[in-house]
Amino acid sequence: MTQLFFRKTGSGQPLVIVHGLYGSSDNWMAIAKRLSAKFTVYLVDQRNHGLSPHVDTNSYNDMRNDLADFMDRQNIDKTILLGHSMGGKTAMHYAADYPERIKKIIVADIAPKNYLESDKNSRYYLHHNILLAMMEIDFSVIKSREDIADYLAEKIDNARIRQFLLKNVAIDKTKKGYKWKINPEVLYNYLDEIVSGVNPSWFSDRIPITNYPVLFIRGVKSDYILPEDEKLIHGIYPEAQIVDIPEAGHWLHAEQPELFEKAILQF
């Protein structure tokens, strides 16, 4: 397992936030500050992301074990666990294996399904192409962040995704240049599992799960949780609530922070 970097703010009962693919704890500080009056908020960097170590594997078992180790190190006996996208799958995996340590889980804009099966591989190839573009950058010839932005613009059409990826650019002090905070090579190697894992077949010997309350928060403009996925969700979590955030896509916590906060507090 990997000892995770984390940030901590606020006071009250513990709330642990787990970011998604290409994300970091830093992306969630605005939400953490909103919730800090009611919760002690812990924001972790998952392995191969942010300021956590770069390691050779990135399976959901790995991410679950990292989270279990983090809870032990911080003496968190029982927590509310919030996960976004890949972090939502990490949260579902951890909660299923450690139900006694969960008060509630909140899953932001991801379903417990195999996305390789559901969308004709488009999700896989989107991330496949993103990670290839990141891996192909030769930082030895990069002179500025603008050079990185220009290169990504040649490979990735979506400006919002490019801006999000640029948050992963860091100064490489040893080489006096730039580097990625994330580990694109390992994420590329584990992309199949990241996209397909924590799916109905994985849950098959555990359902129905009623040990703890579950909330799914969905961005109305996102296609990560489709109407037909509601049956799948309730097949695993019969008592799960699903809340829609209007005028929000996949990064719903950044696009509609007030409504996102409201959904959490009401739950």
Disulfide bonds with the S-S distance in Angstrom:
none
